[in-house]
Amino acid sequence: MSQHLHSRVQTASTSFANYAPSIAGNCDRHNYVTASVSCDSFSTADDDLSSSVGVVTGGRLYGALAHLKRHLEFAGLDLFKEFSTMVHDKNVPASIQLPKHSSAPPLSPAEEKCPKDEKGSDSPSLPDARLAVLVGNTRAIWVPFLEHLRKAPSISYKNPLNNYVECIIEDAVNQYLPCNYNPIVRFAHDTRPGRLLSFQRLAHYSQLAYFHSGCHLCIHPVYGPWISLRAVIVLHEPAPQSASTQTTPLNPCTLEDELEIENTMKIASTASTSGDRTLTQISALTLRQIALAWQKWLNMRDACTVGKEFRYSEDQILYHYTHDTEVLRRAIMTKETTQSSFPLKNQ
């Protein structure tokens, strides 16, 4: 691990441990309770955060976004990119454009916290260029996530990581974004009708990462393909002009990378049919066939040398592709913990 990422992981782990006890029991999507973490709990002064929020400068919104970003970083959600909704929406079909405040229902705890008359829903409509934030993570999420699982009294969700992400982001939005910004939160794993978005295109048009159409991966200029996209937060606030004139990112892959990706893609494509069957005919496949299918797609990530030093750990890779909660149990039990067992179960 590079010194840069090691420092970020250590900071996230140490800082998260300081407030994890207050939220460990609150990440229940059916019994959501806002964690008791205030802005005063951050030791870093606002002036020190001046470089952490890109397109917002000064004012109440700057302070709110700065604290939001720091809160998410502590929990391992260390990718935070502000952008204009107009830049994205003008380049995608209407069906996957970002939600409009005039029509989007408040379906999450973060959205439901504000009384209707405080949301600005009856205020004049904003221009198409509204401010939004794309949230994601590098490998830095793994340690805080496992630390959270150690402290949680019981986890029985089909995907504990998705639950963790929802809890952290909605808690942070509740705390740091005032009602008048009317935040609308959409999660990458939420594919219900009316909520499905193309997060790969969001990454591309926000300039967080280059969407490589050949391998269908988002390539970050520093972390390469070793990133995950988690959520987008759309605010009832006009985007600064600087955000509305952004250009799309350049492909960070080298010519050698492109050749390797092309060769690997040909091999991986032969696994696509088997990959589809793992979803609909899983009983007809052996565990070896299933493993080979996702491992071929993992090879696609490894074909890109950009950010190879930020590659996920083996446990993180295995859970990323399989969502097998046994991986989480094993990862927790191999670390020092005061708990003799961990009540994690599959659904």
VENJONOR-V313345 format. One record per run of one state. SS is the DSSP state (H for helix, E for strand, - for the rest). FROM is the first residue (numbers start at 0). TO is the last residue. If there is no record, write none. Layout:
ss=SS from=FROM to=TO
ss=SS from=FROM to=TO
//
This chain:
ss=- from=0 to=1
ss=H from=2 to=22
ss=- from=23 to=37
ss=H from=38 to=40
ss=- from=41 to=44
ss=H from=45 to=48
ss=- from=49 to=57
ss=H from=58 to=73
ss=- from=74 to=77
ss=E from=78 to=83
ss=H from=84 to=88
ss=- from=89 to=92
ss=H from=93 to=95
ss=- from=96 to=107
ss=H from=108 to=111
ss=- from=112 to=114
ss=H from=115 to=117
ss=- from=118 to=128
ss=E from=129 to=136
ss=- from=137 to=139
ss=H from=140 to=150
ss=- from=151 to=153
ss=E from=154 to=154
ss=- from=155 to=158
ss=H from=159 to=175
ss=- from=176 to=177
ss=H from=178 to=180
ss=- from=181 to=182
ss=E from=183 to=186
ss=- from=187 to=197
ss=H from=198 to=204
ss=- from=205 to=208
ss=E from=209 to=211
ss=- from=212 to=215
ss=E from=216 to=219
ss=- from=220 to=222
ss=E from=223 to=223
ss=- from=224 to=226
ss=E from=227 to=237
ss=- from=238 to=239
ss=H from=240 to=243
ss=- from=244 to=253
ss=H from=254 to=268
ss=- from=269 to=270
ss=H from=271 to=279
ss=- from=280 to=280
ss=H from=281 to=283
ss=- from=284 to=285
ss=H from=286 to=302
ss=- from=303 to=306
ss=H from=307 to=309
ss=- from=310 to=312
ss=H from=313 to=321
ss=- from=322 to=323
ss=H from=324 to=332
ss=- from=333 to=342
ss=E from=343 to=343
ss=- from=344 to=346
//
